[in-house]
Structures are given as C-alpha cells and as structure tokens.
Amino acid sequence: MNKSRGFLYQLARILGDVNAVNKGKVGKRIGRRVAGKATGRGLRKLFK
C-alpha cells in the first residue's frame, strides 16, 4: 500500500507540473516548491 501511495503522490505532482505549464504558471509553482523545501528544512532543524 505504501508504494501505491507514493506512486499516486508522484503522479499528482507530475500532473500539477503539466497543468502549470498549460496555464503558464510554472514560475509560481517553482517558487512555491522552493519555498516549501526551505521551510521544511528549517522546521526539521528547529525540531531535531
């Protein structure tokens, strides 16, 4: 079950990328992804 969940999340991310390309909002999506990763790293360091 864990593998299928991971596959579905990956598929959703790819579909979101395709949707962003079609709507011309790739820059926003990349910015949000970078911001999310930075936030996650900061929180990980904070609660480690």
N, C-alpha and C positions, 0 to 999 in steps of 0.2 A: 504494500500500500504506500509506503514511503517513497518508493521510486516513481510511482504513478503521480503522486502529489508534486514531486519535484519536476517531473516532465510537464505537468499542467502549468505550473508557475513559469517555467521557461517558455512554454508555448504562449502564455499570456503576455509575457514580456516582449516576445518577438512580434506578436500581433499588435501590441501597443506601439512598437517602433514603426511598423508598416503603416499604421494609422496616422502616426505623427508625420511620416514622410508624405502621405497623401494630403494631409491638411496643411503642410508647410510649417509645422511647429517643432521641427527637430531640435532647434537651438534651445527652446524652452525645456524640452524633455531631457536633453543632455545636462543642462544646468541643474534641473531638479535632481537628476540621478547623482551628479557630483556632490550636490549639497547634502543629499541623503546619506551618501557614503561617509562624508566628512563628519556629519552629525553622529552616525553610528560609531565611528572610530573614537570620537570624543567621549561619547557616553560609555563606551567599552573601557576606555582608560579611567574614567571617573569612577566606575563601579567595580573595577578589577581588584 
